[in-house]
Amino acid sequence: MAKSHATTAFILILATLATILVVMVIAPFAGPLFAAALLAGVLYPAQRWTSTKLGDRPGLAAGLITTLAVVTVLGPLALLGIRGTQQLAEGTRIVRSKIDEGGLESLITGLPEALQPSALELIRHVPESILPRGAAPAESSGADAQSERSRDRPADPQQRSADGSDDAEGKDREEPQVAEKDAPAPDLGELASWVGTAVQRAFEFLIDVGVLVMALFFLLAQGRHLVHWAVATMPLTEEQSNELVSRLRDVNRAVFAATLGAALAQTAIAAVGYLIVGLPLLPAALLVTLIAALVPVVGGATIVVTIGIIVWMSGDMGYGLFLIVWGLLPVALSDNLIKPLMTESSLRLPGSVIFFAMLGGITIFGPMGVVTGPLVLAFFVTMLNLMRKEGWTRA
């Protein structure tokens, strides 16, 4: 009996050690792998249908669906990035030309009068090291400069005329030195650090995207075998394992459909506000709103409010204030209402419970928490049902 207990304890220790090692191996790419598993669960019906049409060739079907998914998601993002880069370059050119012509103060002339004092105070705190030469706002007034020159000028007119040539020559000799001394040296170390950090972040992002794409392909191509392996490996009966897998798959698809539906609804409501305002570049604004609406921690309301602020600062306060209110009320509230309502029937739980599960998931897991929270809740409820069926009930 003692030997049996010792064997059980040793097996539990080995199982715990194996679990820790597996977590350490998966942890660096946990986010991309989890996202790939969620996408694979949603796209699996399409993969199975495509594989049947291609003569039962799951690998080819997985490749086609993965390529289509990458093009569908990354294609608009790439076009948006190219367009945004062009707009940023054009905006930078315009800003630099304005600064060269009239200094930093020229940037605030188009703002509403109520915002100009605050904007002027803000630009006076801009570090001179990042500004073009001569763009720094003046710190002293004209009277101060005139009094400074009058102190340096000799009091006797004859002395001024006699020493005029010497003063001019001395000024010519001194001015280049003063200008060279006052010119701010560029902070190359800070710039190099910023560029290095940006390159590192971009490289990490590309690695995560590559892991996600490869994991999505293998999960689609071998999804059936992986599910059968998981069912056979779990220390549960086949019926219990199938119930758990089926439950999680249904919740995953329901939450994904709710997220997509809520994003489309937010974009449609935002489009109404854009049309009322007469916003230019409407397709680009709608694309940005849709992409932001798919990210739970951002949401389409953020884009609508941001555009409203830009419109307000451009001088149209009425339309700007309208877009801000439109983003905070109809657009934001639609997201909080549609997602719980669309997932309520699949989870068979009250909508308020699902809503707080999404909020808790976003707080802990970030953007993926909008799916992870309901999945954790569904896993918890399913395990309680399995325990009840096995007789683990209160006497």
C-alpha positions as CSV (number, residue, x, y, z in Angstrom):
1,M,0.0,0.0,0.0
2,A,2.9,2.4,0.9
3,K,4.6,1.5,-2.3
4,S,1.5,2.3,-4.3
5,H,1.2,5.7,-2.6
6,A,4.9,6.4,-3.3
7,T,4.4,5.4,-7.0
8,T,1.4,7.7,-7.3
9,A,3.3,10.6,-5.7
10,F,6.3,10.1,-8.0
11,I,4.0,10.0,-11.1
12,L,2.4,13.3,-9.9
13,I,5.8,14.9,-9.5
14,L,6.9,13.8,-13.0
15,A,3.6,15.0,-14.5
16,T,4.0,18.4,-12.8
17,L,7.6,18.6,-14.0
18,A,6.6,17.7,-17.6
19,T,3.8,20.3,-17.5
20,I,6.2,23.0,-16.4
21,L,8.7,22.1,-19.2
22,V,5.9,22.1,-21.8
23,V,4.8,25.6,-20.6
24,M,8.3,26.9,-20.8
25,V,8.7,25.6,-24.4
26,I,5.3,27.0,-25.5
27,A,5.5,30.3,-23.5
28,P,7.6,32.4,-26.0
29,F,5.0,31.8,-28.8
30,A,1.9,31.3,-26.6
31,G,0.1,34.3,-28.2
32,P,0.6,33.3,-31.9
33,L,-0.2,29.7,-31.1
34,F,-3.3,30.5,-29.3
35,A,-4.5,32.8,-32.0
36,A,-3.7,30.1,-34.6
37,A,-5.8,27.6,-32.6
38,L,-8.7,30.0,-32.4
39,L,-8.6,30.7,-36.2
40,A,-8.2,27.0,-37.0
41,G,-11.3,26.2,-35.0
42,V,-13.3,28.9,-36.9
43,L,-11.9,28.0,-40.4
44,Y,-12.0,24.2,-40.0
45,P,-15.5,23.8,-41.6
46,A,-14.2,25.7,-44.7
47,Q,-11.1,23.6,-44.7
48,R,-13.0,20.3,-44.6
49,W,-15.4,21.4,-47.4
50,T,-12.4,22.5,-49.5
51,S,-10.6,19.3,-48.9
52,T,-13.6,17.3,-50.0
53,K,-13.9,19.3,-53.2
54,L,-10.2,18.8,-53.9
55,G,-10.4,15.0,-53.6
56,D,-9.6,14.6,-49.9
57,R,-6.4,16.6,-49.9
58,P,-6.3,18.3,-46.5
59,G,-2.7,19.7,-47.0
60,L,-3.6,21.5,-50.3
61,A,-6.9,22.8,-48.8
62,A,-5.0,24.1,-45.7
63,G,-2.5,25.9,-47.9
64,L,-5.2,27.6,-49.9
65,I,-7.2,28.7,-46.9
66,T,-4.1,29.9,-45.0
67,T,-3.0,31.9,-48.0
68,L,-6.5,33.4,-48.4
69,A,-6.6,34.3,-44.7
70,V,-3.2,36.0,-44.9
71,V,-4.2,38.0,-48.0
72,T,-7.5,38.9,-46.5
73,V,-6.0,40.2,-43.2
74,L,-2.6,41.5,-44.2
75,G,-3.6,42.9,-47.6
76,P,-5.7,45.8,-46.4
77,L,-3.2,46.4,-43.6
78,A,-0.4,46.6,-46.1
79,L,-2.4,49.0,-48.3
80,L,-3.3,51.1,-45.3
81,G,0.3,51.2,-44.1
82,I,1.5,52.3,-47.6
83,R,-1.2,55.0,-47.8
84,G,-0.6,56.1,-44.2
85,T,3.2,56.4,-44.9
86,Q,2.6,58.5,-47.9
87,Q,0.2,60.8,-46.0
88,L,2.7,61.0,-43.1
89,A,5.5,62.0,-45.5
90,E,3.3,64.6,-47.1
91,G,2.2,66.0,-43.8
92,T,5.8,66.1,-42.6
93,R,6.8,68.0,-45.7
94,I,4.0,70.5,-45.1
95,V,4.8,71.0,-41.5
96,R,8.5,71.5,-42.2
97,S,7.7,74.1,-44.9
98,K,5.4,76.0,-42.5
99,I,8.1,75.9,-39.8
100,D,10.8,77.2,-42.2
101,E,8.5,80.0,-43.3
102,G,7.1,81.2,-40.0
103,G,8.4,79.1,-37.1
104,L,6.4,76.9,-34.8
105,E,3.9,79.6,-34.2
106,S,2.7,79.3,-37.8
107,L,1.4,75.8,-37.1
108,I,-1.4,77.1,-34.8
109,T,-2.8,79.8,-36.9
110,G,-5.4,77.5,-38.4
111,L,-6.6,76.3,-35.0
112,P,-9.7,77.7,-33.3
113,E,-8.9,80.8,-31.3
114,A,-9.9,79.0,-28.0
115,L,-7.2,76.4,-28.6
116,Q,-4.4,78.7,-29.8
117,P,-3.0,79.8,-26.3
118,S,-2.8,76.2,-25.1
119,A,-1.1,75.1,-28.4
120,L,1.4,78.0,-28.2
121,E,2.2,77.0,-24.6
122,L,2.7,73.4,-25.7
123,I,5.0,74.1,-28.6
124,R,7.3,76.2,-26.3
125,H,8.1,73.0,-24.5
126,V,9.2,71.1,-27.6
127,P,12.9,70.1,-27.3
128,E,15.0,72.2,-29.6
129,S,17.1,69.2,-30.5
130,I,14.3,67.7,-32.6
131,L,13.5,70.9,-34.4
132,P,14.9,72.3,-37.6
133,R,17.5,75.1,-37.2
134,G,15.8,78.4,-36.5
135,A,12.4,76.7,-35.7
136,A,12.6,77.2,-32.0
137,P,10.0,79.6,-30.6
138,A,11.4,82.9,-29.5
139,E,11.9,83.2,-25.7
140,S,12.5,86.9,-25.6
141,S,10.4,89.8,-26.8
142,G,11.5,92.5,-29.3
143,A,11.9,95.1,-26.5
144,D,14.3,92.8,-24.7
145,A,16.4,92.3,-27.8
146,Q,16.4,96.1,-28.5
147,S,17.5,96.9,-25.0
148,E,20.3,94.3,-25.2
149,R,21.6,95.9,-28.4
150,S,21.4,99.4,-26.9
151,R,23.5,98.3,-23.9
152,D,26.2,97.0,-26.3
153,R,26.2,100.2,-28.4
154,P,28.6,103.0,-27.5
155,A,27.0,106.1,-26.0
156,D,29.1,108.7,-27.9
157,P,28.0,109.1,-31.6
158,Q,31.5,110.0,-32.7
159,Q,32.9,107.0,-31.0
160,R,30.3,104.9,-32.8
161,S,31.3,106.4,-36.1
162,A,35.0,106.0,-35.4
163,D,34.8,102.5,-34.2
164,G,32.1,101.5,-36.7
165,S,34.5,99.6,-39.0
166,D,36.1,97.8,-36.1
167,D,32.7,96.9,-34.7
168,A,31.6,95.6,-38.0
169,E,34.7,93.5,-38.5
170,G,34.4,92.2,-34.9
171,K,30.8,91.3,-35.5
172,D,31.7,89.5,-38.7
173,R,34.3,87.5,-36.8
174,E,32.1,86.7,-33.8
175,E,28.7,85.9,-35.4
176,P,29.7,82.6,-37.1
177,Q,31.2,81.4,-33.8
178,V,28.0,82.3,-31.9
179,A,25.8,80.7,-34.5
180,E,27.9,77.6,-34.4
181,K,27.8,77.5,-30.6
182,D,24.1,78.0,-30.4
183,A,23.1,75.5,-33.1
184,P,21.7,72.4,-31.3
185,A,23.7,69.3,-31.9
186,P,21.5,66.3,-33.0
187,D,21.1,63.6,-30.4
188,L,22.4,60.7,-32.6
189,G,22.5,58.4,-29.6
190,E,18.9,58.8,-28.8
191,L,17.9,58.5,-32.5
192,A,20.0,55.3,-32.9
193,S,18.3,53.9,-29.8
194,W,14.9,54.7,-31.1
195,V,15.6,53.1,-34.5
196,G,17.1,50.0,-32.9
197,T,14.0,49.6,-30.7
198,A,11.7,50.0,-33.7
199,V,13.6,47.5,-35.7
200,Q,13.5,45.0,-32.8
201,R,9.8,45.4,-32.4
202,A,9.2,45.0,-36.1
203,F,11.4,41.8,-36.2
204,E,9.5,40.3,-33.2
205,F,6.2,41.1,-34.9
206,L,7.3,39.4,-38.1
207,I,8.4,36.3,-36.1
208,D,5.0,36.2,-34.4
209,V,3.2,36.5,-37.7
210,G,5.3,33.7,-39.2
211,V,4.7,31.4,-36.2
212,L,0.9,32.1,-36.4
213,V,0.8,31.4,-40.2
214,M,2.8,28.1,-39.9
215,A,0.7,27.0,-36.9
216,L,-2.5,27.8,-38.7
217,F,-1.5,25.7,-41.7
218,F,-0.5,22.7,-39.6
219,L,-3.6,22.9,-37.4
220,L,-5.8,23.0,-40.5
221,A,-3.9,20.3,-42.3
222,Q,-3.7,17.9,-39.3
223,G,-6.6,19.2,-37.2
224,R,-8.6,16.0,-37.3
225,H,-5.6,13.9,-36.2
226,L,-4.6,16.4,-33.5
227,V,-8.2,16.3,-32.0
228,H,-8.2,12.5,-32.0
229,W,-4.8,12.5,-30.4
230,A,-5.9,14.9,-27.7
231,V,-9.1,12.9,-27.0
232,A,-7.1,9.7,-26.7
233,T,-4.5,11.3,-24.5
234,M,-6.8,13.0,-22.0
235,P,-7.6,10.8,-18.9
236,L,-11.3,11.0,-19.6
237,T,-13.8,8.8,-21.3
238,E,-14.3,9.3,-25.0
239,E,-17.7,10.7,-24.4
240,Q,-16.4,13.2,-21.9
241,S,-13.5,14.2,-24.1
242,N,-15.7,14.8,-27.1
243,E,-18.1,16.8,-25.1
244,L,-15.3,19.1,-23.8
245,V,-13.8,19.6,-27.3
246,S,-17.2,20.2,-28.9
247,R,-18.1,22.7,-26.2
248,L,-14.9,24.7,-26.6
249,R,-15.2,24.6,-30.4
250,D,-18.7,25.9,-30.4
251,V,-17.8,28.8,-28.0
252,N,-14.8,29.7,-30.1
253,R,-16.9,30.0,-33.2
254,A,-19.7,31.9,-31.4
255,V,-17.3,34.5,-29.9
256,F,-15.5,34.9,-33.3
257,A,-18.8,35.5,-35.1
258,A,-19.9,37.9,-32.3
259,T,-16.6,39.8,-32.6
260,L,-17.0,40.1,-36.4
261,G,-20.6,41.0,-36.2
262,A,-20.0,43.7,-33.6
263,A,-17.1,45.1,-35.7
264,L,-19.3,45.3,-38.8
265,A,-22.1,47.0,-36.7
266,Q,-19.7,49.6,-35.3
267,T,-18.4,50.3,-38.7
268,A,-21.9,50.7,-40.1
269,I,-22.9,53.1,-37.3
270,A,-19.7,55.0,-37.7
271,A,-20.3,55.3,-41.5
272,V,-23.6,57.1,-40.7
273,G,-21.8,59.7,-38.7
274,Y,-19.1,60.1,-41.4
275,L,-21.8,60.6,-44.0
276,I,-23.6,63.2,-41.9
277,V,-20.3,65.1,-41.5
278,G,-19.3,64.7,-45.1
279,L,-16.0,63.2,-44.2
280,P,-13.4,63.0,-47.1
281,L,-11.6,59.8,-47.8
282,L,-14.5,57.8,-46.5
283,P,-13.3,54.3,-47.6
284,A,-10.0,54.8,-45.8
285,A,-11.8,56.0,-42.6
286,L,-14.2,53.0,-42.8
287,L,-11.3,50.5,-43.2
288,V,-9.4,52.0,-40.2
289,T,-12.6,51.9,-38.1
290,L,-13.2,48.2,-39.1
291,I,-9.7,47.2,-38.2
292,A,-9.8,49.0,-34.9
293,A,-13.3,47.5,-34.1
294,L,-11.8,44.0,-34.5
295,V,-9.3,44.8,-31.7
296,P,-11.2,44.8,-28.4
297,V,-8.9,47.1,-26.4
298,V,-9.1,49.7,-29.2
299,G,-12.6,49.6,-30.7
300,G,-14.2,51.5,-33.5
301,A,-15.2,54.3,-31.1
302,T,-11.6,55.3,-30.6
303,I,-11.2,56.1,-34.3
304,V,-14.5,58.0,-34.5
305,V,-13.6,60.1,-31.5
306,T,-10.1,60.7,-32.9
307,I,-11.5,61.9,-36.2
308,G,-13.9,64.1,-34.3
309,I,-11.0,65.8,-32.5
310,I,-9.2,66.3,-35.8
311,V,-12.3,67.8,-37.4
312,W,-12.8,70.1,-34.3
313,M,-9.1,71.3,-34.4
314,S,-9.5,72.0,-38.1
315,G,-12.0,74.7,-37.2
316,D,-15.4,72.9,-37.6
317,M,-16.3,72.6,-33.9
318,G,-19.9,71.6,-34.4
319,Y,-19.2,68.5,-36.6
320,G,-16.2,67.6,-34.5
321,L,-18.2,67.6,-31.3
322,F,-20.9,65.6,-33.1
323,L,-18.4,62.9,-34.1
324,I,-17.0,62.7,-30.5
325,V,-20.5,62.2,-29.0
326,W,-21.4,59.8,-31.9
327,G,-18.3,57.6,-31.1
328,L,-18.8,57.6,-27.3
329,L,-22.5,56.7,-27.4
330,P,-23.9,54.8,-30.4
331,V,-20.6,53.2,-31.6
332,A,-19.2,52.3,-28.2
333,L,-22.5,51.0,-26.8
334,S,-23.2,48.8,-29.8
335,D,-20.0,46.8,-29.1
336,N,-21.0,46.2,-25.5
337,L,-24.5,45.1,-26.4
338,I,-24.0,43.0,-29.6
339,K,-21.2,40.7,-28.4
340,P,-23.0,39.4,-25.3
341,L,-26.3,39.0,-27.1
342,M,-24.7,37.0,-30.0
343,T,-22.8,34.6,-27.7
344,E,-25.6,34.2,-25.1
345,S,-27.4,31.4,-27.0
346,S,-24.2,29.4,-27.6
347,L,-22.8,29.7,-24.1
348,R,-26.3,29.2,-22.5
349,L,-25.4,31.8,-19.9
350,P,-26.7,35.2,-19.0
351,G,-25.4,38.0,-21.2
352,S,-24.1,40.0,-18.2
353,V,-21.9,37.0,-17.1
354,I,-20.5,36.8,-20.7
355,F,-19.9,40.5,-20.7
356,F,-17.8,40.4,-17.5
357,A,-16.0,37.3,-18.7
358,M,-14.9,39.3,-21.8
359,L,-13.8,42.3,-19.7
360,G,-11.8,40.0,-17.3
361,G,-10.2,38.2,-20.2
362,I,-9.1,41.5,-21.8
363,T,-7.7,42.7,-18.5
364,I,-5.6,39.5,-18.1
365,F,-4.8,38.3,-21.6
366,G,-5.0,41.6,-23.6
367,P,-6.9,41.7,-27.0
368,M,-7.2,37.9,-27.2
369,G,-9.1,38.0,-23.9
370,V,-12.3,38.7,-25.7
371,V,-12.2,35.1,-26.8
372,T,-10.2,33.7,-23.9
373,G,-12.5,34.9,-21.2
374,P,-15.6,33.2,-22.6
375,L,-13.6,30.0,-23.3
376,V,-12.4,29.9,-19.7
377,L,-15.9,30.4,-18.5
378,A,-17.2,27.6,-20.9
379,F,-14.4,25.3,-19.7
380,F,-15.3,25.9,-16.1
381,V,-19.0,25.2,-16.7
382,T,-18.3,22.1,-18.8
383,M,-16.1,20.7,-16.1
384,L,-18.8,21.3,-13.5
385,N,-21.3,19.4,-15.7
386,L,-18.9,16.5,-16.1
387,M,-18.4,16.4,-12.3
388,R,-22.2,16.4,-11.8
389,K,-22.6,13.5,-14.3
390,E,-20.0,11.5,-12.5
391,G,-21.8,11.9,-9.2
392,W,-19.7,14.7,-7.6
393,T,-22.8,16.4,-6.2
394,R,-23.7,17.5,-2.7
395,A,-25.5,15.0,-0.6
